[in-house]
Amino acid sequence: MHLIAYLHIALTTRLAELRRDGERGDSPVPTAVIIFGLVFIAMAVTGIALARANNWMNAIPNNTNPQAPAGP
C-alpha cells in the first residue's frame, strides 16, 4: 500500500510542477514557417543567379552550346 501512495504523491507533485511551469518551449509552427521562408528565399536567389548566368553566357559573341562527343 505504501508503494501505491508514494507513486500517487509523486505523480501528483510532478503534475503540479508541470502546471506551474509556464515556459514550455516554442511551438514548432513558427520554426517551420521560418524554414520554409528561408527555402523560398534560397530558391529565388538561385533562380536569379541562374538566369543572370545564362544571360551573361548568351551575350558572348559566337556563343555555341557544347556538343557531346560522337560515340564510337
DRENTIBA-254399 format. One line per 10 residues: their letters; for each residue z, x, y of C-alpha. Coordinates in steps of 0.25 Angstrom, whole numbers, padded with zeros to 4 digits. Each point is the difference from the previous one (the first is absolute). Last residue first. Layout:
BEGIN
a	Z,X,Y | ...;
***
This chain:
BEGIN
pgapaqpntn	-0325,0129,0020 | 0005,-0009,0011 | -0004,0001,0015 | 0011,0004,0009 | 0006,-0011,0008 | -0006,-0001,0014 | 0008,0003,0013 | -0003,-0011,0011 | -0009,0005,0010 | 0003,0003,0015;
npianmwnna	-0011,0006,0008 | 0008,0000,0013 | 0015,-0002,-0002 | 0004,-0014,0006 | 0001,-0006,-0014 | 0012,0010,-0004 | 0007,-0004,0013 | -0002,-0015,-0003 | 0005,0002,-0014 | 0012,0008,0005;
ralaigtvam	0003,-0011,0010 | 0000,-0011,-0010 | 0008,0008,-0010 | 0011,0003,0011 | 0000,-0015,0004 | 0002,-0005,-0014 | 0011,0010,-0003 | 0007,-0004,0013 | -0001,-0015,-0004 | 0005,0003,-0014;
aifvlgfiiv	0012,0008,0005 | 0003,-0012,0009 | -0001,-0010,-0011 | 0009,0009,-0009 | 0010,0002,0011 | 0001,-0015,0002 | 0001,-0003,-0014 | 0012,0010,-0001 | 0007,-0006,0012 | -0002,-0014,-0005;
atpvpsdgre	0006,0004,-0014 | 0012,0006,0007 | 0002,-0012,0008 | 0000,-0009,-0013 | 0009,0009,-0008 | 0012,-0005,0007 | 0010,0010,0006 | 0013,0004,-0005 | 0013,-0008,-0004 | 0007,0001,0013;
gdrrlealrt	0010,-0012,0001 | 0010,0006,-0010 | 0010,-0011,-0001 | -0007,-0008,-0011 | -0001,0012,-0008 | 0014,0003,0001 | 0004,-0014,-0004 | -0009,0001,-0012 | 0007,0013,-0004 | 0014,-0006,0001;
tlaihlyail	-0004,-0012,-0008 | -0006,0009,-0011 | 0012,0009,-0001 | 0010,-0012,0000 | -0008,-0007,-0011 | -0002,0013,-0008 | 0015,0003,0001 | 0004,-0015,-0004 | -0009,0001,-0012 | 0005,0014,-0004;
hm	0015,-0005,0001 | -0003,-0012,-0009;
***
